[in-house]
Structures are given as structure tokens and as C-alpha cells.
Amino acid sequence: MSTPKQQPDKPWAGNTGAWQTLATHDITLFSGMQVTITIPDVSALMHGEAIPDTLRRAAVQELIRPDGVEGAIAEKAKASENDPVAEAEVLELVKQGLELRRWAGWQCLVTPSLPYKADEDTPPETFTYAQVPPADRELLSQIAMRERNTDARGVVLGVVTLDVFARFRHHHDCPADCKACEALQREVSTLHPVDVL
């Protein structure tokens, strides 16, 4: 039996360091700070129970809907007019959606390693993710949620934004709850540019 030949210009699977290098990106934030990030996989975080229970409802909406948690909020808001209980549910989902974005941005950060927020055991001098400038947190959130594929300097990261695949929906001319589009979005949401080249 012959052994496969290694392609010299491509990382070989036997080199785990190459995988680790491909999994992280050195980026520049709007503040000028340079950090190392990784792109989180929300479905893997759900499966591994890393997502806090308080954010699971928003995370599920993000995973199962083509329009994500924003679509669920819009749909529920329209149906909740003049219903105080339903309006309270919409407000709670909005809070969860915003916190999920912030949490996913924090999950990106490899270096520096920061606590998410202070608790009673955190020394007062500890710098937390909550203290990172809002523009930097939003940039990290956009990268984590696959809404952006560049850093603050415009350097392209090895991730495909989900809006690239929105053209399929336009050509498919289907309703917002199309099962085929949902399946396609789940399939392509974790693609790496290498997969589509």
C-alpha cells in the first residue's frame, strides 16, 4: 500500500502546530490594541454546554433561524403589541441577544486572557472584558457572530461572513422560514475559506 505524498505548500495533518496556527488570528482592534483571537463555533459551544444557561434561548434562536436572534425578536415584537406579558418576553430576548453577542466576543479572545466580568472573588485591580472599550468589544462580537471578516485595519481573517451566503436566499426566492435555507445556513456557517476555494 502506498503512502500519500505530502504537498509541500500545504500544512500536513501530522503537524498539529499548523492547525493551532490556523485556528488563531492576530488582529488589531479599533483602539489600536493587538490581540490574538479564535473564531468560536456557537453550535459546538452549545453542545459542550459552555454557553451560560441564561443565554441558551438566544443561542438556540441564533442557530436555528436564518435571521438569527434578531429575526426572532422582530417576529415576537410584532406579535406582542398591546400584550404586556409578551412585551416583557421580547425585552428579555433582546437582553439575551445583546449579552450573547458580548459573550461570543469574549469567547474569541485568546490573548490577553481576561475574566468576563468581576465577581466577589475578583481583586479590584483586575481588568475585565467589561472594561474593554465598547468599539473593541463590538468588533470582537461581529467577528464571533460571522458578521465581519476584517480587523480594524482591514486585514482579512480566515472566516467567511454569513451575509456572503444571503445571495442564495435572493436567488432561491423563498419565505423567511424556508427549511432548505435553514439547512444551508447551518451547513455553511462554520466553513473556512479553504473549504470554498
C-alpha positions in Angstrom: 0.0 0.0 0.0 1.5 3.4 -1.0 1.6 6.3 1.4 0.1 9.6 0.3 2.6 12.2 -0.8 2.8 15.4 1.3 2.1 18.6 -0.6 5.0 20.9 0.3 2.9 24.1 0.0 0.1 22.9 2.3 0.1 22.2 6.1 0.2 18.5 6.7 -2.3 16.9 9.2 0.6 15.4 11.1 1.6 18.9 12.1 -0.8 19.9 14.9 1.1 23.2 15.3 -0.2 24.2 11.8 -3.8 23.5 12.9 -3.2 25.6 16.0 -1.7 28.4 13.9 -4.7 28.3 11.5 -7.1 28.4 14.5 -5.9 31.8 15.8 -5.6 35.2 14.3 -3.5 38.2 15.4 -5.8 41.3 14.9 -5.8 45.0 15.6 -8.8 46.5 17.4 -10.2 50.0 16.9 -8.3 51.2 20.0 -5.0 50.1 18.3 -4.6 47.2 20.7 -3.3 44.0 19.1 -4.8 40.7 20.4 -5.0 37.1 19.4 -8.4 35.6 18.7 -10.0 32.4 17.6 -13.4 32.2 15.9 -15.9 30.4 18.2 -18.3 27.8 16.9 -21.6 28.6 18.7 -23.1 25.1 17.9 -20.0 23.4 19.5 -20.2 25.7 22.5 -23.9 24.8 22.9 -23.1 21.1 22.6 -20.3 21.4 25.1 -22.5 23.3 27.5 -20.1 26.3 27.5 -22.9 28.8 26.9 -24.4 30.0 30.1 -28.0 28.8 30.8 -29.1 32.5 30.8 -28.1 32.8 27.1 -29.3 29.4 25.8 -32.6 30.7 24.5 -30.9 33.4 22.4 -28.2 31.0 21.2 -30.8 28.5 20.1 -32.6 31.2 18.0 -29.2 32.2 16.6 -28.6 28.6 15.5 -32.0 27.6 14.1 -33.1 30.7 12.3 -31.6 32.1 9.1 -32.2 35.6 10.5 -30.9 34.6 13.9 -32.0 36.0 17.2 -32.8 39.4 15.6 -35.4 37.7 13.4 -36.9 36.0 16.5 -37.1 39.4 18.3 -38.7 41.1 15.3 -41.3 38.3 15.0 -42.1 38.3 18.7 -42.2 42.1 18.8 -44.8 42.3 16.0 -47.0 39.7 17.7 -46.6 41.3 21.2 -48.3 44.6 20.5 -50.7 45.6 23.4 -49.7 42.4 25.4 -47.5 43.4 28.4 -46.5 39.8 29.1 -45.4 39.2 25.5 -43.6 42.6 25.5 -41.7 41.5 28.7 -40.6 38.3 26.9 -39.4 40.4 23.9 -37.4 42.6 26.2 -35.8 39.6 27.9 -34.9 38.1 24.5 -33.4 41.4 23.4 -31.2 41.4 26.6 -30.2 37.8 26.0 -29.3 38.6 22.4 -27.1 41.5 23.3 -25.5 39.5 26.1 -24.9 36.6 23.7 -23.1 38.9 21.3 -20.9 40.3 24.1 -20.2 36.8 25.4 -19.3 35.4 22.0 -16.9 38.3 21.5 -15.3 37.4 24.8 -15.0 33.8 23.7 -12.9 35.0 20.7 -10.2 36.4 22.9 -7.2 34.2 23.3 -4.6 36.7 24.3 -4.9 38.6 26.6 -6.9 36.3 28.7 -9.4 38.4 30.7 -12.2 37.4 33.1 -15.6 38.1 31.6 -16.7 40.4 34.4 -15.9 40.9 38.1 -17.4 38.9 40.8 -17.0 38.9 44.6 -13.7 36.9 44.3 -12.1 39.2 41.6 -9.4 41.5 43.0 -10.4 45.2 42.5 -7.4 45.9 40.3 -8.3 43.1 37.8 -9.0 44.4 34.3 -12.1 42.6 32.9 -13.7 42.2 29.5 -16.5 44.5 30.6 -13.8 47.3 30.8 -12.6 46.8 27.2 -13.7 49.8 25.1 -17.2 49.3 23.6 -16.0 49.7 20.0 -13.4 46.9 20.5 -16.0 44.6 22.1 -18.4 45.2 19.2 -15.6 44.4 16.7 -14.9 41.1 18.5 -18.7 40.4 18.6 -19.1 41.0 14.9 -16.2 38.6 14.2 -17.6 36.0 16.5 -21.1 36.2 15.0 -19.6 35.9 11.5 -20.8 39.4 10.6 -17.3 40.8 9.9 -14.2 39.2 8.4 -11.7 42.0 8.8 -9.9 43.6 11.7 -9.8 47.4 12.4 -7.0 47.9 9.8 -8.9 45.9 7.1 -6.8 42.8 7.4 -9.0 39.9 6.1 -9.4 37.0 8.5 -9.8 33.4 7.5 -13.6 33.4 8.1 -16.5 33.7 5.7 -19.2 36.1 6.8 -22.7 34.7 6.8 -24.1 37.5 4.6 -22.0 36.1 1.7 -24.5 33.3 1.6 -27.5 35.6 1.7 -27.4 35.7 -2.1 -28.6 32.2 -2.1 -31.8 33.3 -0.4 -32.3 36.1 -3.0 -32.0 33.6 -5.9 -34.0 31.0 -4.1 -36.9 33.5 -3.6 -38.3 31.7 -0.6 -40.1 32.7 2.6 -38.1 33.6 5.8 -38.8 30.3 7.4 -37.6 28.1 4.5 -36.2 24.8 5.8 -33.8 24.4 2.9 -32.2 27.8 3.6 -32.0 27.0 7.3 -30.2 23.7 6.5 -27.8 25.5 4.1 -27.0 28.2 6.7 -26.2 25.6 9.3 -24.0 23.7 6.8 -22.0 26.8 5.7 -21.9 28.7 9.0 -18.6 27.0 10.0 -16.9 26.9 6.6 -13.4 28.1 6.3 -12.3 29.9 3.1 -10.2 26.8 2.3 -13.5 24.8 2.0 -14.9 27.1 -0.7 -11.7 27.7 -2.8 
